Amino acid sequence: MTDYAQMMYKICIVGDGAVGKTTILYRYVDGRFEKDTMMTVGTNFFMKEILLDDLGIKVKFQIYRN
């Protein structure tokens, strides 16, 4: 088992309503396209973890969508 150096980034996605912020986040985080999303009221929270094996680094993204 390899011990990875860990890094975490917090990202906030903001913008006008009904432009596809939530849809693009589902695509990036889960690899799926959600065509029937409702307009978000409040905040969504997504987590994405990437392993960079060549560098021995585990990168975590905490993504907030307003």
N, C-alpha and C positions, 0 to 999 in steps of 0.2 A: 504494500500500500504506500502510495506516494504522499508525502506531506506537502501541501500546496501553501504558498504565501497567499493570504487573502486580502482582497481589496473590496470596498463597498462604495458605490456611488448612489446618491439620491438625486432623482431627476423629477422635475415638475413640468408637465405638459399643459400649456394654457393656450387658449385661442377662442375664436368665435364659435358659436354653437352650430351644430349640424354640418361640420366640415370633415368629420371622419377621424377625430382623435382617438376615440375608443376603438373603432374598427381597426385602425393601424396598430394599436397596442395589442389587441387580440391576435393579430397576424404575426407580430414580432414575438410575443411571449409564448403563445400556444401553437403557432403555425397554422391557424385556421382562420377562415373568413366568416365573419358574422354579418349577414346581410340584413337581418331583422333586429337591429339594436334600437333601443329607445333613447331619446335624448337624456343624458345623464343629469340628475339633480343631485348636487353635492359633489362628492369626490370618489373616484375609483382608485384602487390600489393594486399594483401588479408587481410581481417578483420575477426576475430573470437571472439565472446563474449560468455563467460561461466558464468552461475550463480551457485554459491555454496551456496544454500539455508541454509544448516545446519550451515554454518559459517557466513552467512550474507555478502558475498563478491561477487562482480561482477568483473570478470577478463576479460580484453580486450587484444587481441593479434593483433599487427600490424606486418604482415609477409611480408617481401620483398624477392623477388627471383631474383637473378642475373644470 
